Amino acid sequence: MNYLFIGILVLINVIQACTLRLSGTPHKQVILENTMTTEHLQAPQVQALAQEYKKRLLQIAAIFSLLSLGLLVITYESILLTFFWILLFGSMIAMFFCKVHYVRTMQELLVKNDWLMPVKPILVDTQLILTKNQKMVSAWWLVPPLIIWGLGSIYSVMSHVDEAWLMISLSGLLWLFSLGSWFVVGKLPVRALTDDQTINQQYNDLTKHHWSLMMVSISWILVPLLLIPMISLTVSSFWELILFSYFFLLLISWTIFSFWYLYSLRKKQDQLLAQVPSYRYLGDDQYWRFGVYYNPHDPRLFLPDRMGMNMGINLGRPLGKVLMGLTGVIISVAFVVTLVPAYLYDFTADPFQYEQNTTRVELRAPFVTTSDIPLETIEKVELLTKLPEKRIKVYGSATDNYATGKFTVNGKAATLYVDHHSKQILHIVTPERDYYYTNKEPQKTMIAYQQLQNKIQ
């Protein structure tokens, strides 16, 4: 797991640095959040500042990547996760404040040299407004992934896959998210960026087509991907390997394609704008605050960001604040859900608890569903020295030290309460589900096994 976390941190550092570096390359007459003329964009002071900014981002990425190597010496998963989160948010914060510093420095350079662009009135292009969505990818493109979702759901239910409802619901929500995102792209208002109506139309058509295709691709890629792990539970180990290999290759390919496709859109937009000298500056700089748009007078909730690679949210709108707040809540929940169980598992004397009375057995662990097992349903109990190799997590935790939650083991539904350091694993077999349990003290697991064995004989 240590190597996995290091790989994730290095990858995120590289992606952050490469993405934020785009702010130092002119796009729509904007460089480092400041709009200026083509002549000033090529000024030596501007280019030198942009290059220094790009260099600093790479240095920050390198420093935090080197710091991540310290994870190799940490054995407790709770401490490992704590430092993982610290390094992850630390690199994000460091790069953000690096951008803030250079945006302010660029603004000071423009003011000092009197290079601020004159603001032009908004030009209303009626024809552009009427034809703004003529090149969008059709909503019919969303039908095939919906059919795939339906067929996959039917197959999973008929195959009696345990917890199928979870994956079916998640993939269905992803399809709805893709549909909603496509709808948002269609509702995005358009503005005339130049005095040339032809260029404005081509620019809008290009943007709408690329963004609608990206929104549709979410359902084409992620909906089947969520169904693959569920379907793999009902096939042989050979096809299971094939499906998961396909899973990762497709996900990686789609990620690379998305970045390339959106970057190509940015280049094509710049090529169109380079054909005309009449770029219309509308005074937007004052509303962009270090990558965040805040304008309570702008009715738009979503809008293209200044790098041309993403969609931004107008935090000046009430709903924009709500969406940003929800993002913060989701991050906080992820932080708590990953850290709290890890600390309880690592530093609680008896995190996995076993209780037995005259009629039932109860298994408990922090943040795991309690299992209440009637004694009359138990077909067999045995003591294992290791878990079966063929196991797939449905939901829960599967780390180097612990396996907790819902799994499929040897093709059968199972609930695990296992500390991998323990060499005594209690295996309880029932008709519908198997249970695997360990105590941190192996002798207590042995005692539980003996008591249960005596009870069911």
C-alpha positions, 0 to 999 in steps of 0.5 A, a space after each residue: 500500500 505504501 508504494 500505491 500511495 506514493 504512486 498516487 501522490 507523485 501522479 497527482 503532483 505531476 497532473 497538478 503541475 502540468 495543469 496549472 502550468 497552462 495558466 502561464 500559456 496565453 489563452 484567449 488573450 489571458 495569461 496568469 489570470 490577466 488579459 492583455 494585447 497580443 503585443 504585451 503577451 509577447 513582452 520579455 517581462 511577461 514571458 519571463 514571469 510566466 516561465 518562472 511560474 512554470 518552473 516553481 510549479 515543477 519544483 513544488 511537485 518535485 519537493 512533495 514527490 520526494 517527501 512522499 518517499 517518507 511513507 515507506 518507513 511508516 507501518 501503521 496504516 492510520 499514520 500512513 493515511 494521515 501523512 498521505 492526506 497531509 502531503 496531498 492537501 499540502 501540495 494542492 495548497 502550495 501550488 495554489 498559493 504559488 499561482 496566487 503570488 504570480 497572478 498578483 505579480 503579473 497584475 502589478 506588472 500590467 499596472 506599472 506599465 499601463 498595459 491594462 486593456 480597455 473594456 468594451 461593451 457586450 456585443 449581442 449576436 442574435 444569430 449566434 444565440 439562436 444557433 449556439 447548440 447546432 454542433 452539440 452531440 445529440 442526446 441520442 448518444 446517451 441511449 446505448 449506455 442506458 441500454 447497457 446499464 439496463 442489461 447489466 442490471 438485469 444480468 446482475 439481479 438474475 445472477 443473484 449477485 450480492 449487493 448488486 443494488 449498490 453498483 446498479 444504483 451508482 452506475 445509474 446515478 453516473 448516467 443521470 450525471 452524464 445526462 445532466 452535464 450534457 443538459 448544462 452544456 446546452 444551456 451555457 450562454 454564448 458571448 461574442 468574443 470578437 467582432 467577426 460573426 463567423 469566428 464567433 460561430 465557429 468558436 462556439 460550435 467547436 466548444 459546444 461539440 467538444 464539451 457535449 462529447 465529453 459529457 456523453 463519454 462519461 456514461 459511455 465509459 464509467 457506466 460499463 466500468 461500474 458494472 464490470 466488477 459486479 459481472 466478474 463475480 459470476 465468471 471464471 477466474 480467467 474471465 475475471 482477470 480479462 475483465 479487470 485488465 480491460 477495466 484499468 486499460 479503458 479507464 487509463 485510456 479515457 483519462 489520457 484521451 480526455 486531457 488530450 481532447 480538451 487540450 486540443 480544444 484549447 489550441 483550436 480556440 486560440 487558432 480561431 482567435 488568432 485570425 482576428 485582431 478584434 478580441 473583445 475584453 469585457 472586464 472579466 479579470 476583476 471577477 476571476 480570483 485565482 481560478 475562481 469566478 465570483 460575480 453575483 451580477 452574472 446569471 450564469 452558474 456554470 461557465 468555461 474556465 480561463 484555461 479552456 480545459 474545464 467548467 467553472 462555477 460562479 460562486 457569486 450565485 447562491 447555488 454556486 456557494 451550495 455546490 462548493 459547500 457540498 464539495 467541502 462536505 464530501 472531502 471532509 466525509 472522505 477524510 473522516 471515513 478513511 482516518 477514523 476507522 484506521 486509528 480505531 483498528 491500529 490503536 484500539 485493544 479489541 477493534 474486532 469483537 466476537 460475542 456468543 450466547 445460547 442462540 446466536 453469534 454477533 460480530 462487530 467492528 468500527 464502521 462495519 455492519 454488525 453481523 447477527 448469525 443465528 446458531 441454527 443457520 451455521 453449517 460449519 466452522 473452521 480455523 484457517 491460517 490465511 484467507 482464500 486468495 480469490 476474494 473481491 471487495 464489494 464495499 469496505 476496507 481491503 488494505 495490507 493490514 485489514 480486510 473488513 466489510 462485504 466481499 465475495 470469497 471463492 464466488 460466495 458472499 462474505 463479511 470480513 472482520 480480519 486483521 492480516 497480522 493474525 494467523 488464526 482466522 475463524 471461518 463461519 459458513 452459512 447457506 447464504 453467506 460466509 464470515 471471517 473473523 480474527 481477534 488481535 490476540 490469536 488465542 482469543 480467536 482460538 477460544 471463540 472457535 472452540 466455543 462455537 464448535 462445541 455449541 453447534 456439534 
